[in-house]
Amino acid sequence: MYFKKFPKVQYETKGDGNLHQMTDITRRVRFFNKSLIDSVSYDMYDVMDGDTPESIAHKIYGDTKLHWIILISNNIQDVYTDWPMSVQRFEKYVESKYSDVNAIHHYEDTQESGDTKFKIEYPNDPAQTIPAGATAVTNYEYEEAELEKKRRIKLVRPEFIGKIKQEFENIIGG
């Protein structure tokens, strides 16, 4: 559904002067108008190993073709880099990125201000003074935490899908 609504353009693909009709994929759709933002409710979802945008769209909306709503609502532009990796792919990624996955990536120290707690990161740098009690975070732990941030996504509640589809058609001109 997503690209079917995009306008067509004439484009020279081979440099031979012959134009071919193609879908204008340079259009960027961003939701929402103010009333739609205010009225749409989201549910949070934790992406499990093996979940894809299509499988989640099928599970939540009953239609794999609505995966684009999941991607747009979470500002995912590249599924390969923005979507959580599978466990197997993650392991390979970390091993290829670091010569020692157990080396210290940085240190963390928890600070408090009133009722608020927050973490401060200190780089693993010999010139840096690390506070007593700071916790060492390995390369593996750092990458795992980054991956976990990607696992928590927003899902538009199913009752608002009709509004989203209508807004999409209004934006794209379909």
N, C-alpha and C positions, 0 to 999 in steps of 0.2 A: 504494500500500500504506500509506503513512504515515498519512493521515487516515482511511482506511477502518477502522482499529482504534480510533480515538478514540470515546468514548461520545457518545451523542446526548443533547441537552437540548431542553426545550420553551422556546421563546422568542417573545415578542411583538415582531414586527418593524414593525408599522405603527401601533401605539398604538390599535388597534381592539378589543382584548380577545381576538383570535383568536391561538392559540398555533400555532407551526410547529415541526416537528422539525428541528433543525439539529445539525451536528457541533460538539462542544465544542472549538473551536480554542484555548481559553485554557489548555489543558493544556501543560505544558512538560516535555519529556523531556530528561533529562540522564543520560548514561551515566557511570558504570558502577558496579556493585557492586565492592567491593575485589578480589574474585577475578578478575573480568573485566578490570579495569585491569591487574592483574599478569600476566594471561595473554595479553592482546592485543598483537600486534606491529604496528607501523606501518611503512610504507614512505613515504619522502618523495617528493613529486611536484612538479615545476615546471609550473604552469599556463601553457599556451601561449596565444598570441593566438587567440581564437575558441573556446577550451575552455569548456564549461559544466559545471556539476555533473552534468547528465544525460549529456553525451557522455563524461565521465570515468568515470561509473558503468558505462556501456555498455562502454567500452574495458577497464576493470579487472575488473568484476564480471559483465559480460555481460547487464546489466539496467538500463535507464535509470531504472526505478522505485526503485532503491536510492540515488538521488542524496541522499536525506535523511541517509544514513549519513555521507556526505562533509561535509555541512553541519554536522551535530551534532558530528562528531569534530574539526572546526576552529572550533567556536563561531561559526559564521556564522549570524547571525540575519536579516540583510537582504542578499540577493544583490546588490542594486543598489549598496550602499555598502561591503559587506565583501568582495565578490568582486573579483578584479582586473579592471580595465577593459580593453576592447580598445584597441589603439593609436589608432584613430580617435576613440573616445570620450574617451580620455585627453588627446589633443591639444586637443579642444574644451573639456574641463574646465579645463585649465591656462590656456588663452587667456581663458576667461570669468572665472576666479578672479583673475588678475593683469593689471594694466594693462601691466606690463613683465615678461615671463617671464624675461628675462636680468638683471633687477635682483638684487642680493645679498639672499638670504634670511637667511643667517647665516654664521658662520665656524666652521671646525673645526680643532682642533689635536690631534695624537696625543700622548698621555702614556704613559709606561712606568713600571711598578712591578714590579721583578723580571722574571719571564718574561712578565708580562701587559701587553698594550697595549690602550688604550681611547681612544675619541674624546671630546673635550669640545667642546660646542657653545657658541659665544658669539653672542648676538643681534646683529643688525645695528643697533646703537644708538650714536649719537655719544658718549654718556656712558660707553660700555663701552670699556675698554682691551683691544685685541686683541693677543695675543702675536705677536711677530715670527715669521714662518714659518707662521702660520695660513693655511688655505686658504679662499678665498671659495666659497660654495655658492650657486648661483643659485636662483631660485624654481623653475625648470624642473627642475634637478638634485634639489632637495629633494623635489618631488612624484614624480619618477621613482623615487627611492630608497624613498619610502613605498609606491609601487605594487609595487616589487620585493619588499618584505617580504610582501605579500599573495600573491605568486605561489608561494611555497613552502608547500605544504600537506601534511598528514599523511593517508595513506590506510590504512585498516584492511586488513590483509592478507586476501586472499580466503578463506583457510581459517578465518577467524574470523567471517565474515558470518553463519553459522548461529547462533552464540552471540549476536551482536548483535541479530539479529531476535528471538530467544527472549527476551533481556533486555528489548527494547522491548515485546513482548507482555506480559511480567510487569509492567512498569511501568505500562502503559496499561490493563491488565486485559482484554486481548483474548483 
